[in-house]
Amino acid sequence: MPAPVTLPRISWGDPAASRRALLVHGLGSNGPLMWRYGTALADDGWRVDAVDLRGHGTAPRALDYTIAAYAADLLATRPDAGDAWDLVVGHSLGGAASTSAAADHPGWTRRLVLVDPAIHLAERDRQIVRDSQSRAFADPTQAAVRAEHPTWHEQDIELKALSAQQASRWAVEQTSIQNPEWDERVAASRLTIPTHVIASDPKVYSIFKGRLVDEVTANPNVTVSIVVGAGHSPHRDKPDETVRQLRAVLA
């Protein structure tokens, strides 16, 4: 297993809360961009930590940007008490890395929620992701984010621009290069904990769709719901419905 780096955290909720959740962002993003989940869970009585992944935000830079390396960092990230997380929420790349971590070490978390997870990327999706990241780095301003996503909350616009300014472009590019197969389907088939996928709407844009849904849900521990009208980041496109689905899963 690759050597882990220590990931910086931001937190929501009472430090003494009995339930602990970890939030894991997607490619080119940062921990603060998971704030919708952080505030909702904190309001429901959780203590919530969000991390910056290696090469992103203020996290250490490295040479290894395989999914296995991202997963190693997550496995080294534990609640303050050192026990298992009660919940891990992973978006996109964070969903792939969380799937790998939970499959190899079921005691890392008691429950997993994957948000449009990058379990398997076909070449078309890989190119769409590369193009999106190229645009973000070419103009990492709030004006550019607002023009591309006019319906997003102002905090999402602010933080998305910040994440492009903070992230290592080399790290983001290497994440694609160093994962030429990008396939965590076997890991998903080995998940033994309750896992729910909050998927985006394929009619808008989703990387978790079609045959992949059938393959992943062949594991009886995995269930799926879809946020209608939302693209790849449902917590930014349709935040109220996304949070409602999260709460329904945890109820």
N, C-alpha and C positions, 0 to 999 in steps of 0.2 A: 504494500500500500504506500502511496506517496506520502512524504513527510507533510504534516499539516502546518498551516500558519494560524496564528491567533486572529480571529475576526473581531473587529470593533462592533459594538452594539449601541443601539438606542432603545429606550424602553417606555412603555405605557403601563399604567395601573399601579396598584398597591404592591410594594415589594413583599408584603407579608401574605399576599393572596395564595390560596391553596392550589390553584390551577395555574400551570405554566405553559405558555405557548411560544413557539419560535417561528418567525416569519423569514422567508428566503426569497429574495427578489430574482428577476430575470436578467438576461444578458443586456449589458449596457446601462443597467439601472442602479439603484442603491437602496439601502435599508429604509430610509425615510419615505420612499415612494410606496411602501406598504402601509402607509398611515391609516388607510380606510379600515383595514383589518385590525390594526393596533388600537384605534380608538373604539371600534365596535366591541372588541373582545374585552378591553379594559372597562367599558361601561357595563359589561355583563359579569364583572367580577374577576377577570383574569389578570395575571401579570404577564406582559407580553414583551419579548425581546425581538428586535429585527437586526440582522447582521448585514454588513457590506461584504460581499464575496471577494475572494482574492482578485486583485487587479481592478477592483471597482471601488467607488467611494474613497474612503480613507484607509482601506485595507492594505496589507502588505502586497507588494508586487512579487512575482515569482517567475519561473521559467515554464512550469508545468501547468497547462490549462486544460487537461483532460477532465472528463466528467468524474473520473476516479479521484482526481486531486481535489475537485470541489467537494466531493462526498467525504473525503478524508477530513477536510476542514470542518464540515458539519458534524461529523462524528465526534470530533474533539470539542465541539461546542455543547455545553451541558448547562442545565439550570444551576443556580447558585448552590443548591443543596447537593448537586452532583448526581441526582437520580435521573430517571428518564423524563423527557418532555411529555406532557399530557397531550399536546397537539403540535404538529408542525404543518404550516401552510407554505407551500412552495409554488411559485409562479414560473412557468416557462422553463428556462435553464435551471432555476431553483427547484422546479418540480422534478426534473430529470435527476439532479444530484440528490434530492431527498429520497427519491425512489430507490436509487442505488444504495444509499446509506441505510434505509430502513429494511431493504431486502437482505443485506449482508449482516445487519445487527438489529434484529427485531426489538431488542430492549432499549434502543435509542429513543423511541417515541411510542406512545400508546395508541395514537391515532394520526392519520395522515390525510390532509386535504390538498389536492393538486389542482392548480388553476391553469387551465389550458396548457398542460405540461408538455415539454419537448421530449416525449418518450421516444419518438422516432421521427427524424426529419428526412423527408424525401428531397430530392435535388431542387424541385421547384420552391419548396418552403425555405430551403437553405439560401437560395438566391434572394428571395423576398426579405429574409432576415438580414442578409449582407447589405442589400440596397437600403433598408431602413437604417441600419447602423451607419452606413456611409453618409446618409443625409444628416443624421444627428451630429456626427463629428464635423461635417462640413460647415454647419451653422448651428452651434450650440447655444442659441439664444431663446429667450422666452417668446419673442416674436415669431420665430420659426416654428416652435412647438404649437403656439396658438393658431397659426395658419393651417397646420396639418390636423390639429385636433381642437376645433373651435368650441366643442361642447364640454370639454374637460373643466373640472374645477380649477380655480386659479392656483391653488396649492400644488396640484398635479403638474400644471404648466411650469410653475417655478421650479419644482423639484426635478422634473424630467430634464429641463435645461441644465440644472446643476449637475445631474448625474452624468451627462455627456461631457461637461467640463471637468469632472473629477476622474472619470474612468480612463484607464490606459487604453488608447486605441490599439496598441500592439497586443495587449491582453485579449481584447475583444476579437480581433482578427485571428489570433492564435487559437481561441476557443473553437472556431470553425475549422481551422487547419488541422489542429491536433486531434480532432474527433471526426475523422473522415467517414466513419460508418454511422455515427450518432444513433445508437440503437440500444435502448434500455428495456426492450420488450421482455427479455428473459428475466431481468430484475423485477419487472412488474408482475410477471407470472409467479414469482416467489414471495410476494408480499403476504404476510400472515396476520397483519393487523388491519383493523377497519380502515378502509381507504375510500375517499370519495373524490371524484373528479368534477370540478365546476368548469365545464367546457364553454368555449365561445361559440357563437352562432356561425356555422359554415357558410350561411348566406351572406355574412359580412366578411369574416376571415377567422379561421381557426386552424391550428396545427394539430388538434386532436379531433379527428373526424374519420368518417368512412370505416374502412376495414380495421383500422387501428383501434377504434372503439370496441369492436367485436372481439379482437384479440385480447385486449387488456381486461375487458369485463368477463372473459372466460374464467378468470380468477374470481371465485365467489365472494372474496373479501372486498371487491372493488365495485362501487356503484357510480353512476354518472347522472348529472343534470346539466341542462344547457341554459345559458343566459341569452334569451332571444334578443336580437338586435345589437349584441355586443361583439366587438372585435377581439383581438388577441389579449387585450388588457381589460377584462370585464369590470374590474374594480374602479377603472377610470371611465369607461364608456357607460356602464349601467351600475353605478355603485350601490344604489338602494336595493336593487334586485339581487346583486351579488352577495351583499351582506345578509339579505333575507335567506338566501339559499344556504349560506354558511351556518347561520343560526339554526335553520331547520335540521341540518345534518347533526348539529351538536345537541339538539334538544333531547 
